[in-house]
Amino acid sequence: MTSLRKLGSSDLEVFPLALGGNVFGWTADEAASFAVLDAYTAAGGNFVDTADVYSAWADGNRGGESETILGKWLKARGNRSEVIVATKVSQHPDYQGLSAANIKAAADASLRRLGTDHIDLYYTHYDKPEVSVEEIIGALDELVKAGKVRHIAASNISAERLKESLDFSDREGLARYVALQPHYNLVSRDTYEGALQDLADREGLSAVPYYALASGFLTGKYRPGTTVQSARAGGAARHLETERGRKVLAALDEIAEAHDAPVATVALAWLAARPTVAAPIASARTVEQLPALLAVAELTLTDAELTRLTEASA
């Protein structure tokens, strides 16, 4: 049995891999999404990450497609109490920003799509510095007091604004962020390490990193001279052009071979072992892509292997 990890100061205990819902209703249709969700939970997974905006960028979509599919699946399986649902506010085309009114309206819209009466973890998707932390935290606290949200979290926020938010929550006795969703992986470390990570560590927040596999680059499928058919291929392949990208790939190959494990599993295992990290996020559009992700729960890298990867990615 995979041991679950406590999420910050909350009462949530999560599987060490969060399943990304960005592909639901985009590169995975409803049937494929259901199959991935079934396989993830059958393996012990309990932490699904989505957002109200997923996937407004796809032709014909309006935003909310991912939540709608997840909601249908939860209803069909009757397992709402067993799944920790995380979603986000600020980017949906109809619910832009972090004004108090928008946060509350967007939460109600998410609840309708998800077909549930509560969101387990509710993130501010992108901070909006023009809105005061008092207004944002005040609105989130109202949702918690109303029972619509269990815990609150932040994504894409500066260390300064995060500290200001935490201080306000503490001073006023209001709901407090328990988690942080930063962009963080082996080829993007300065997006989290430093002031933000130090603050999370000091304040007892857990990190749930997105782009954990660098849009697929850290799966090892991008190699010189290869062409990958993927909606995210351009962004991933650019890492091959950097010395760091090539060094990381070489270190991953070496360690993956030693463990007879997929490259993606090793990349996720490094991330899962980093200070403050509770569960990296990774998405799968097919069931076949899942085993390499789920295996992070069982792979423990040696101190020497962790150091090798940390040095290669410096």
C-alpha positions in Angstrom: 0.0 0.0 0.0 1.5 3.3 -1.1 1.8 5.7 1.8 -0.2 8.9 1.4 1.4 12.3 2.1 -0.1 15.0 4.3 -0.9 18.2 2.4 0.5 21.1 4.4 -1.4 21.8 7.6 -4.6 20.4 6.1 -6.3 17.1 6.9 -5.9 16.0 3.3 -3.7 13.0 2.6 -2.8 12.6 -1.0 -1.3 10.0 -3.3 2.3 11.1 -4.3 1.2 11.7 -7.8 -1.6 14.2 -8.6 -3.4 13.3 -11.8 -3.6 16.4 -14.1 -7.0 17.0 -15.6 -5.9 19.5 -18.3 -6.2 16.8 -21.0 -9.8 15.9 -20.2 -12.0 17.3 -22.9 -8.9 18.4 -24.9 -6.6 15.6 -26.0 -8.6 12.9 -24.1 -12.3 12.6 -24.9 -14.8 11.6 -22.3 -14.3 7.8 -22.7 -10.5 8.1 -22.6 -10.7 10.4 -19.6 -13.0 7.9 -17.7 -10.5 5.1 -18.5 -7.5 7.1 -17.2 -9.4 8.1 -14.1 -10.5 4.5 -13.5 -6.9 3.2 -13.9 -5.5 6.0 -11.7 -7.9 5.3 -8.8 -7.6 1.5 -9.2 -3.8 2.0 -8.5 -4.5 3.9 -5.3 -4.5 7.4 -6.7 -6.9 9.9 -4.9 -5.8 13.4 -6.0 -7.1 14.9 -9.2 -6.1 18.4 -10.3 -8.2 20.5 -12.7 -9.2 24.2 -13.3 -12.3 26.0 -14.4 -10.5 27.2 -17.5 -9.6 23.7 -18.8 -9.7 23.6 -21.7 -10.9 26.9 -23.1 -7.9 27.1 -25.5 -9.1 24.1 -27.6 -11.2 24.8 -30.7 -14.9 24.7 -29.9 -14.4 24.7 -26.1 -15.6 27.4 -23.7 -13.8 26.3 -20.5 -15.1 23.9 -17.9 -14.9 20.8 -20.1 -12.4 19.1 -17.7 -14.6 19.8 -14.6 -17.7 18.6 -16.4 -16.0 15.3 -17.4 -14.6 14.8 -13.9 -18.1 15.5 -12.4 -19.7 12.9 -14.7 -17.1 10.4 -13.8 -17.5 11.0 -10.0 -21.3 10.6 -10.4 -21.0 7.4 -12.5 -18.5 5.8 -10.0 -20.2 7.1 -6.8 -16.8 7.7 -5.3 -16.8 11.4 -4.5 -15.8 10.8 -0.9 -12.7 8.9 -2.0 -11.3 11.5 -4.4 -9.6 14.7 -3.4 -10.7 17.3 -6.1 -8.6 20.3 -6.7 -9.7 23.1 -9.0 -8.8 26.7 -9.7 -10.2 30.2 -10.2 -9.3 33.4 -12.2 -8.8 32.3 -15.8 -12.2 31.0 -17.1 -13.4 33.3 -19.9 -16.6 34.0 -18.1 -15.0 34.3 -14.6 -11.8 36.3 -15.0 -9.9 37.7 -12.1 -9.9 37.4 -8.3 -12.5 40.0 -7.2 -14.6 38.6 -4.2 -17.7 38.5 -6.4 -15.9 36.6 -9.2 -14.3 34.1 -6.8 -17.7 33.2 -5.3 -19.5 33.0 -8.7 -16.7 30.9 -10.2 -16.8 28.5 -7.3 -20.5 28.0 -7.7 -20.0 27.4 -11.4 -17.2 24.8 -10.7 -19.4 23.1 -8.1 -22.2 22.8 -10.7 -19.9 21.3 -13.3 -18.3 18.9 -10.8 -21.7 17.9 -9.6 -20.6 18.2 -5.9 -21.3 20.3 -2.9 -17.7 21.0 -2.0 -14.2 21.4 -3.5 -11.4 19.9 -1.5 -8.6 22.2 -2.6 -9.4 25.6 -4.2 -6.5 27.4 -5.9 -6.2 31.0 -7.0 -4.9 30.0 -10.5 -2.9 33.2 -11.2 -2.5 35.9 -8.7 -3.9 39.3 -9.6 -1.8 41.9 -7.8 -4.4 44.6 -8.5 -6.8 42.9 -6.1 -5.9 43.2 -2.4 -5.0 40.1 -0.5 -7.7 41.1 2.0 -10.4 40.9 -0.7 -9.1 37.5 -2.0 -8.6 35.8 1.3 -11.9 37.3 2.6 -13.8 35.7 -0.3 -12.0 32.4 0.0 -12.7 32.3 3.8 -16.4 32.8 3.1 -16.4 29.8 0.8 -14.7 27.7 3.5 -17.2 28.9 6.2 -20.1 28.0 3.8 -18.7 24.5 3.4 -18.2 24.9 -0.3 -14.4 24.7 -0.1 -12.4 22.6 2.4 -8.9 24.1 2.0 -7.4 26.9 -0.1 -4.2 27.2 -2.0 -2.3 29.4 -4.4 -0.7 28.9 -7.8 1.5 31.3 -9.8 2.1 33.8 -7.0 5.1 35.8 -5.8 6.8 35.1 -2.5 5.9 38.7 -1.4 2.2 38.3 -2.2 2.1 34.8 -0.6 3.7 36.1 2.6 1.2 39.0 2.7 -1.7 36.6 2.2 -0.5 34.2 5.0 0.1 37.1 7.4 -3.4 38.5 6.8 -4.9 35.1 7.4 -3.0 34.7 10.6 -3.8 38.2 11.8 -7.5 38.0 11.1 -8.0 34.3 11.9 -9.2 33.5 8.4 -8.7 30.5 6.1 -5.0 30.1 5.3 -3.3 28.7 2.2 -2.1 25.1 2.8 -0.5 24.4 -0.6 1.2 26.1 -3.5 1.2 25.0 -7.1 4.5 26.2 -8.7 6.0 25.6 -12.1 8.8 23.2 -11.1 10.8 20.4 -12.6 14.4 19.2 -13.4 14.8 21.8 -16.2 12.9 24.6 -14.5 14.2 25.0 -11.0 14.4 28.8 -10.5 10.6 29.0 -11.1 10.2 27.7 -7.5 13.5 27.3 -5.7 14.7 30.4 -3.7 12.3 32.8 -1.9 9.1 30.9 -2.7 10.3 27.5 -1.7 11.9 28.9 1.5 8.6 30.6 2.4 6.6 27.4 1.8 9.0 25.5 3.9 9.0 28.0 6.7 5.2 28.4 6.7 4.4 24.7 6.4 2.9 24.7 2.9 3.1 21.8 0.6 4.1 22.2 -3.1 2.2 20.4 -5.8 4.3 21.2 -8.9 2.8 21.6 -12.4 4.8 20.9 -15.6 6.4 18.2 -13.6 7.6 16.5 -16.8 8.3 19.7 -18.7 5.5 19.2 -21.2 6.8 15.7 -21.9 10.6 16.4 -22.3 11.3 14.5 -19.0 9.7 11.4 -20.3 12.8 10.9 -22.5 10.8 10.6 -25.7 12.4 13.8 -27.2 15.8 12.9 -28.6 18.0 14.5 -31.3 16.6 13.7 -34.7 13.2 12.5 -33.5 9.8 13.9 -34.2 7.0 13.6 -31.6 3.4 14.0 -32.4 2.0 16.0 -29.5 0.1 19.2 -28.9 3.0 20.3 -26.7 6.0 19.0 -28.8 7.4 22.4 -29.6 7.8 23.5 -26.0 9.2 20.2 -24.9 11.8 19.8 -27.7 13.4 23.1 -27.0 15.1 21.7 -23.9 17.2 19.5 -26.3 18.9 22.7 -27.4 20.3 23.6 -23.9 23.3 22.1 -22.2 21.2 21.6 -19.1 18.5 19.7 -21.0 21.1 17.3 -22.5 22.9 16.8 -19.1 19.6 16.0 -17.3 18.6 13.5 -20.0 21.9 11.7 -19.7 21.6 11.5 -15.9 18.0 10.3 -16.2 19.0 7.6 -18.7 21.7 6.3 -16.4 19.5 6.2 -13.3 16.5 4.8 -15.2 18.7 2.0 -16.5 20.0 1.2 -13.0 16.4 0.8 -11.7 15.0 -0.7 -14.9 12.5 2.2 -14.6 11.0 4.6 -17.2 12.8 8.0 -17.5 9.5 9.8 -16.5 9.4 7.8 -13.2 12.9 8.9 -12.3 12.2 12.5 -13.1 9.1 12.5 -11.0 10.9 10.6 -8.1 13.5 13.4 -8.0 10.7 16.0 -7.8 8.8 14.1 -5.2 11.9 13.9 -3.0 12.5 17.7 -3.1 11.9 19.8 0.1 8.2 20.8 0.5 6.9 18.7 -2.4 3.9 16.5 -1.6 2.9 15.4 -5.1 4.0 16.4 -8.6 1.2 16.7 -11.1 1.3 14.8 -14.4 -1.4 14.1 -16.9 -2.1 11.1 -19.1 -4.3 11.1 -22.2 -4.2 7.3 -22.4 -4.2 4.5 -19.9 -0.9 3.3 -21.5 0.8 6.5 -20.3 -0.2 6.0 -16.7 2.1 3.2 -15.3 5.3 5.3 -15.7 3.6 8.1 -13.7 2.1 5.9 -11.0 5.4 4.1 -10.4 6.8 7.2 -8.7 4.9 6.0 -5.6 7.2 3.0 -5.4 10.6 4.3 -6.6 13.0 5.7 -4.0 16.2 7.1 -5.4 19.5 6.9 -3.5 21.1 10.0 -2.1 23.8 9.7 -4.7 21.2 9.5 -7.5 19.3 12.5 -6.2 22.6 14.5 -6.0 23.5 13.4 -9.6 20.2 14.8 -10.9 20.4 17.9 -8.8 23.9 18.7 -10.1 23.0 17.8 -13.7 20.0 20.2 -13.5 21.9 23.1 -11.8 
